[in-house]
Protein backbone atom coordinates (compact mmCIF):
# COMPACT_ATOMS: atom_id res chain seq x y z
CA UNK A 1 0.00 0.00 0.00
CA UNK A 2 1.52 3.35 -1.05
CA UNK A 3 1.74 6.42 1.11
CA UNK A 4 -1.22 8.16 -0.59
CA UNK A 5 -3.54 5.20 -0.01
CA UNK A 6 -2.46 5.05 3.63
CA UNK A 7 -3.46 8.70 4.10
CA UNK A 8 -6.88 8.13 2.52
CA UNK A 9 -7.45 5.11 4.76
CA UNK A 10 -6.47 7.08 7.86
CA UNK A 11 -8.87 9.89 6.93
CA UNK A 12 -11.66 7.35 6.39
CA UNK A 13 -11.00 5.78 9.78
CA UNK A 14 -11.10 9.21 11.44
CA UNK A 15 -14.39 10.05 9.74
CA UNK A 16 -15.92 6.76 10.89
CA UNK A 17 -14.80 7.43 14.46
CA UNK A 18 -16.24 10.98 14.36
CA UNK A 19 -19.54 9.63 13.00
CA UNK A 20 -19.79 7.04 15.75
CA UNK A 21 -19.09 9.67 18.43
CA UNK A 22 -21.77 11.97 17.02
CA UNK A 23 -24.22 9.07 16.77
CA UNK A 24 -23.55 8.06 20.36
CA UNK A 25 -24.14 11.60 21.60
CA UNK A 26 -27.05 12.37 19.29
CA UNK A 27 -29.27 14.99 20.89
CA UNK A 28 -31.43 15.67 17.86
CA UNK A 29 -35.17 15.81 18.38
CA UNK A 30 -37.16 12.63 17.93
CA UNK A 31 -40.92 12.53 18.29
CA UNK A 32 -42.51 9.97 20.56
CA UNK A 33 -46.02 9.51 21.90
CA UNK A 34 -46.46 11.02 25.35
CA UNK A 35 -49.12 8.47 26.29
CA UNK A 36 -47.20 5.45 25.09
CA UNK A 37 -50.06 2.98 25.09
CA UNK A 38 -52.18 0.97 22.70
CA UNK A 39 -55.60 2.65 22.84
CA UNK A 40 -57.36 -0.72 22.45
CA UNK A 41 -56.05 -1.69 25.90
CA UNK A 42 -57.74 1.26 27.61
CA UNK A 43 -60.73 0.37 29.78
CA UNK A 44 -61.16 3.54 31.84
CA UNK A 45 -59.86 7.10 31.96
CA UNK A 46 -59.97 9.43 34.93
CA UNK A 47 -59.44 13.17 34.46
CA UNK A 48 -59.37 15.46 37.47
CA UNK A 49 -58.37 18.83 38.87
CA UNK A 50 -58.87 20.35 42.32
CA UNK A 51 -62.37 21.42 41.25
CA UNK A 52 -63.73 18.60 39.08
CA UNK A 53 -63.39 14.87 38.47
CA UNK A 54 -64.56 12.98 35.41
CA UNK A 55 -64.35 9.23 34.89
CA UNK A 56 -65.05 7.42 31.64
CA UNK A 57 -65.46 3.67 31.36
CA UNK A 58 -65.72 1.39 28.36
CA UNK A 59 -68.50 -1.17 28.43
CA UNK A 60 -69.10 -3.46 25.46
CA UNK A 61 -66.90 -1.20 23.32
CA UNK A 62 -68.99 1.87 24.19
CA UNK A 63 -67.76 4.74 26.31
CA UNK A 64 -69.91 6.08 29.14
CA UNK A 65 -69.45 8.75 31.77
CA UNK A 66 -69.28 6.93 35.10
CA UNK A 67 -68.63 9.91 37.41
CA UNK A 68 -69.97 12.37 38.53
CA UNK A 69 -73.09 11.09 36.74
CA UNK A 70 -73.78 8.05 34.63
CA UNK A 71 -74.57 9.50 31.23
CA UNK A 72 -73.65 9.02 27.56
CA UNK A 73 -70.77 11.25 26.41
CA UNK A 74 -70.84 13.35 23.30
CA UNK A 75 -69.11 11.63 20.40
CA UNK A 76 -67.10 14.76 19.60
CA UNK A 77 -65.32 14.70 22.96
CA UNK A 78 -64.53 10.98 22.69
CA UNK A 79 -63.19 11.56 19.18
CA UNK A 80 -60.96 14.41 20.37
CA UNK A 81 -59.75 12.30 23.26
CA UNK A 82 -58.66 9.37 21.10
CA UNK A 83 -57.72 11.26 17.93
CA UNK A 84 -55.78 14.12 19.54
CA UNK A 85 -55.14 13.72 23.27
CA UNK A 86 -54.12 10.07 23.63
CA UNK A 87 -51.90 10.01 20.48
CA UNK A 88 -50.28 13.40 21.25
CA UNK A 89 -46.58 13.48 20.46
CA UNK A 90 -43.63 15.07 22.22
CA UNK A 91 -39.89 15.23 21.86
CA UNK A 92 -37.92 12.62 23.73
CA UNK A 93 -35.86 15.55 25.02
CA UNK A 94 -37.63 17.31 27.92
CA UNK A 95 -37.86 21.08 28.09
CA UNK A 96 -36.97 20.90 31.78
CA UNK A 97 -35.68 18.34 34.26
CA UNK A 98 -36.21 20.47 37.35
CA UNK A 99 -39.18 20.46 39.74
CA UNK A 100 -38.73 24.21 40.07
CA UNK A 101 -40.15 24.52 36.53
CA UNK A 102 -43.42 22.71 37.32
CA UNK A 103 -45.26 25.93 38.12
CA UNK A 104 -43.94 27.65 35.00
CA UNK A 105 -45.46 24.93 32.83
CA UNK A 106 -48.63 24.51 34.99
CA UNK A 107 -47.88 20.86 35.76
CA UNK A 108 -47.91 20.97 39.56
CA UNK A 109 -50.40 18.76 41.38
CA UNK A 110 -52.61 21.80 41.96
CA UNK A 111 -52.24 23.60 38.62
CA UNK A 112 -52.18 20.64 36.25
CA UNK A 113 -54.95 18.39 35.01
CA UNK A 114 -54.32 14.83 36.16
CA UNK A 115 -54.92 11.98 33.72
CA UNK A 116 -55.04 8.37 34.84
CA UNK A 117 -55.44 5.63 32.26
CA UNK A 118 -56.47 2.10 33.26
CA UNK A 119 -56.75 -1.18 31.42
CA UNK A 120 -59.97 -3.17 31.29
CA UNK A 121 -59.12 -4.90 34.59
CA UNK A 122 -58.62 -1.62 36.42
CA UNK A 123 -54.82 -1.66 36.45
CA UNK A 124 -53.28 1.80 36.27
CA UNK A 125 -51.22 2.15 33.10
CA UNK A 126 -50.34 5.86 33.03
CA UNK A 127 -50.58 8.73 35.50
CA UNK A 128 -49.62 12.14 34.14
CA UNK A 129 -50.24 15.85 34.61
CA UNK A 130 -51.11 18.12 31.69
CA UNK A 131 -50.55 21.87 32.03
CA UNK A 132 -53.11 24.45 30.94
CA UNK A 133 -51.92 26.43 27.94
CA UNK A 134 -53.19 29.49 26.08
CA UNK A 135 -51.17 28.53 23.01
CA UNK A 136 -53.18 26.67 20.38
CA UNK A 137 -50.17 24.68 19.17
CA UNK A 138 -48.80 23.10 22.32
CA UNK A 139 -49.17 22.33 26.01
CA UNK A 140 -46.89 20.59 28.52
CA UNK A 141 -46.98 17.37 30.46
CA UNK A 142 -45.09 15.33 33.01
CA UNK A 143 -45.46 11.87 34.44
CA UNK A 144 -46.38 11.48 38.08
CA UNK A 145 -43.34 11.20 40.38
CA UNK A 146 -41.04 12.34 37.56
CA UNK A 147 -39.13 15.61 37.27
CA UNK A 148 -38.98 15.85 33.47
CA UNK A 149 -41.42 18.20 31.72
CA UNK A 150 -42.23 17.63 28.04
CA UNK A 151 -43.66 19.96 25.43
CA UNK A 152 -46.64 18.35 23.66
CA UNK A 153 -47.26 19.13 20.02
CA UNK A 154 -50.92 20.01 20.55
CA UNK A 155 -52.85 21.93 23.17
CA UNK A 156 -54.65 18.96 24.67
CA UNK A 157 -55.31 20.87 27.90
CA UNK A 158 -58.46 22.29 26.31
CA UNK A 159 -59.68 18.77 25.49
CA UNK A 160 -59.12 17.47 29.02
CA UNK A 161 -61.25 19.97 30.98
CA UNK A 162 -63.13 17.59 33.31
CA UNK A 163 -66.39 19.53 33.76
CA UNK A 164 -69.10 16.96 33.12
CA UNK A 165 -71.33 19.33 31.14
CA UNK A 166 -68.54 19.57 28.55
CA UNK A 167 -68.64 15.81 28.06
CA UNK A 168 -72.32 14.93 28.34
CA UNK A 169 -74.24 14.33 25.15
CA UNK A 170 -76.69 17.21 24.75
CA UNK A 171 -78.63 15.47 22.00
CA UNK A 172 -81.19 13.72 24.19
CA UNK A 173 -83.13 12.61 21.11
CA UNK A 174 -81.32 11.43 17.97
CA UNK A 175 -83.61 9.62 15.52
CA UNK A 176 -82.29 7.89 12.42
CA UNK A 177 -85.59 8.44 10.58
CA UNK A 178 -88.56 10.76 10.78
CA UNK A 179 -91.18 10.05 13.43
CA UNK A 180 -94.51 8.67 12.22
CA UNK A 181 -96.51 11.25 14.14
CA UNK A 182 -95.96 14.43 16.14
CA UNK A 183 -98.55 15.57 18.69
CA UNK A 184 -98.27 18.86 20.55
CA UNK A 185 -100.46 19.88 23.48
CA UNK A 186 -100.64 23.17 25.35
CA UNK A 187 -103.35 25.02 27.30
CA UNK A 188 -103.92 27.20 24.22
CA UNK A 189 -103.93 24.63 21.41
CA UNK A 190 -103.43 21.00 20.44
CA UNK A 191 -102.45 19.69 17.03
CA UNK A 192 -101.27 16.52 15.28
CA UNK A 193 -98.92 16.18 12.33
CA UNK A 194 -98.92 12.74 10.69
CA UNK A 195 -96.69 11.26 8.00
CA UNK A 196 -98.39 10.07 4.81
CA UNK A 197 -97.03 8.47 1.66
CA UNK A 198 -96.23 11.89 0.24
CA UNK A 199 -96.71 15.01 2.39
CA UNK A 200 -97.23 15.55 6.11
CA UNK A 201 -100.83 16.09 7.22
CA UNK A 202 -101.74 18.72 9.83
CA UNK A 203 -104.85 18.60 12.04
CA UNK A 204 -105.88 21.19 14.62
CA UNK A 205 -109.56 21.51 15.49
CA UNK A 206 -111.40 22.23 12.25
CA UNK A 207 -108.17 22.90 10.36
CA UNK A 208 -106.86 20.04 8.24
CA UNK A 209 -104.39 20.34 5.39
CA UNK A 210 -101.20 18.96 3.86
CA UNK A 211 -97.96 20.81 4.59
CA UNK A 212 -95.83 21.84 1.62
CA UNK A 213 -92.60 19.94 1.14
CA UNK A 214 -90.35 22.98 1.60
CA UNK A 215 -92.23 24.64 4.43
CA UNK A 216 -89.59 26.31 6.63
CA UNK A 217 -91.57 26.32 9.89
CA UNK A 218 -92.42 22.64 9.64
CA UNK A 219 -88.90 21.60 8.62
CA UNK A 220 -87.51 23.40 11.67
CA UNK A 221 -90.06 21.62 13.88
CA UNK A 222 -89.22 18.27 12.29
CA UNK A 223 -85.46 18.81 12.65
CA UNK A 224 -85.90 19.51 16.38
CA UNK A 225 -88.09 16.43 16.73
CA UNK A 226 -85.44 14.17 15.19
CA UNK A 227 -82.48 15.79 16.97
CA UNK A 228 -83.52 17.45 20.20
CA UNK A 229 -80.52 19.31 21.60
CA UNK A 230 -80.58 20.87 25.05
CA UNK A 231 -78.46 23.67 26.52
CA UNK A 232 -77.68 22.36 30.00
CA UNK A 233 -78.62 19.81 32.65
CA UNK A 234 -80.41 19.80 35.99
CA UNK A 235 -79.52 16.76 38.08
CA UNK A 236 -81.52 15.35 41.00
CA UNK A 237 -83.77 18.38 41.41
CA UNK A 238 -87.04 17.01 40.08
CA UNK A 239 -88.98 17.88 43.24
CA UNK A 240 -88.39 21.58 42.62
CA UNK A 241 -90.34 21.35 39.36
CA UNK A 242 -92.69 18.44 40.12
CA UNK A 243 -95.82 20.57 40.59
CA UNK A 244 -95.16 22.41 37.34
CA UNK A 245 -94.90 19.16 35.41
CA UNK A 246 -98.41 18.27 36.53
CA UNK A 247 -99.59 21.09 34.25
CA UNK A 248 -96.86 21.64 31.66
CA UNK A 249 -96.88 24.66 29.36
CA UNK A 250 -96.18 22.37 26.41
CA UNK A 251 -96.10 18.63 25.76
CA UNK A 252 -94.56 17.08 22.65
CA UNK A 253 -95.33 13.44 21.91
CA UNK A 254 -93.36 11.68 19.20
CA UNK A 255 -94.62 8.35 17.89
CA UNK A 256 -92.04 6.27 16.02
CA UNK A 257 -92.69 3.64 13.35
CA UNK A 258 -91.48 1.01 15.82
CA UNK A 259 -94.39 1.88 18.10
CA UNK A 260 -92.12 3.57 20.66
CA UNK A 261 -93.27 6.90 22.02
CA UNK A 262 -91.12 9.73 23.31
CA UNK A 263 -92.64 12.41 25.53
CA UNK A 264 -91.22 15.86 26.24
CA UNK A 265 -92.82 18.17 28.82
CA UNK A 266 -91.88 21.86 28.99
CA UNK A 267 -92.24 24.09 32.05
CA UNK A 268 -90.93 27.59 32.70
CA UNK A 269 -87.60 27.57 34.51
CA UNK A 270 -88.41 30.79 36.36
CA UNK A 271 -90.35 33.99 35.80
CA UNK A 272 -87.39 36.08 34.69
CA UNK A 273 -85.37 34.01 32.22
CA UNK A 274 -86.58 32.88 28.82
CA UNK A 275 -85.67 29.27 29.55
CA UNK A 276 -87.66 26.08 29.90
CA UNK A 277 -87.04 22.93 31.87
CA UNK A 278 -87.79 19.76 29.90
CA UNK A 279 -88.65 16.33 31.24
CA UNK A 280 -88.18 13.34 28.96
CA UNK A 281 -90.37 10.26 29.35
CA UNK A 282 -91.21 10.90 33.02
CA UNK A 283 -87.54 10.60 34.01
CA UNK A 284 -86.73 12.20 37.35
CA UNK A 285 -82.95 11.87 37.73
CA UNK A 286 -82.15 14.27 34.91
CA UNK A 287 -83.99 17.33 33.63
CA UNK A 288 -82.89 19.51 30.74
CA UNK A 289 -82.79 23.23 30.02
CA UNK A 290 -83.60 24.82 26.65
CA UNK A 291 -84.10 28.40 25.51
CA UNK A 292 -87.43 29.74 24.39
CA UNK A 293 -86.58 29.45 20.68
CA UNK A 294 -86.92 25.64 21.03
CA UNK A 295 -90.29 26.15 22.72
CA UNK A 296 -91.43 28.42 19.86
CA UNK A 297 -90.38 25.93 17.19
CA UNK A 298 -93.13 23.62 18.42
CA UNK A 299 -95.72 26.41 18.34
CA UNK A 300 -95.82 27.43 14.67
CA UNK A 301 -98.70 29.56 13.47
CA UNK A 302 -101.15 27.79 11.18
CA UNK A 303 -100.63 30.54 8.60
CA UNK A 304 -96.89 29.74 8.54
CA UNK A 305 -97.56 26.05 7.98
CA UNK A 306 -99.82 26.85 5.02
CA UNK A 307 -97.16 28.83 3.17
Residue, then its C-alpha position, 0 to 999 in steps of 0.5 A: x500500500x503506497x503512502x497516498x492510499x495510507x493517508x486516505x485510509x487514515x482519513x476514512x477511519x477518522x471520519x468513521x470514528x467521528x460519525x460514531x461519536x456523534x451518533x452516540x451523543x445524538x441529541x437531535x429531536x425525535x418525536x414519541x407519543x407522550x401516552x405510550x399505550x395501545x388505545x385498544x387496551x384502555x378500559x377507563x380514563x380518569x381526568x381530574x383537577x382540584x375542582x372537578x373529576x370525570x371518569x369514563x369507562x368502556x363497556x361493550x366497546x362503548x364509552x360512558x361517563x361513570x362519574x360524577x353522573x352516569x350519562x352518555x358522552x358526546x361523540x365529539x369529545x370521545x373523538x378528540x380524546x382518542x384522535x388528539x389527546x391520547x396520540x399526542x406526540x412530544x420530543x424525547x428531550x424534555x424542556x426541563x428536568x427540574x421540579x422548580x419549573x413545574x409551576x412555569x409549565x402549569x404541571x404541579x399537582x394543583x395547577x395541572x390536570x391529572x390523567x389516569x389511564x387504566x386497562x380493562x381490569x382496572x390496572x393503572x397504566x399511566x398517570x400524568x399531569x397536563x398543564x393548561x396552555x393558552x397557546x393553540x399549538x402546544x401544552x406541557x406534560x409530566x409523568x407522576x413522580x417524575x421531574x422531566x417536563x415535556x412539550x406536547x405538540x398540541x394543546x390537549x389541555x383544552x380537550x381534558x377539561x373535566x367539567x361533566x357538562x362539557x362531556x355529556x351528550x346534549x342530543x337527548x333525542x337522535x332519531x335515524x328516521x322521521x317520526x310517524x306522528x308528532x302531537x303537541x299539546x298546550x293550554x292554548x292549542x293541540x295539534x297533530x302532524x302525521x306522516x303520509x305516503x307523500x306530504x305531512x298532514x296537519x290537524x288542529x280543530x277544524x283545520x286540516x291540510x297537507x304541509x308543503x314539502x319545503x315549508x320552513x316552519x315545519x322543517x324546523x319543527x321536524x329537525x328539532x323532533x329528530x335531533x332534540x338538543x338541550x343547553x344544560x342539565x339539571x340533576x336530582x332536582x325534580x322535586x323543585x319542578x314536580x308541581x309544574x310538570x303536573x300542568x306543563x306549558x307544552x307537551x310534545x309526543x313523538x310516535x315512532x314507526x317502531x311503536x315507541x313513544x317519546x314524551x317531552x314536557x316543557x315548564x318555565x324555569x323561572x319567571x325572569x329568564x326565557x328558559x324552559x325545563x324539559x322532562x323526557x319520558x317521566x324521568x326524574x334523575x335528569x332534567x334539561x334546560x332549553x331556551x325559548x326558541x326551542x319552545x317556539x319551534x313547536x308552536x308554529x302559526x297555522x298561517x306559517x304552515x300553510x305557506 
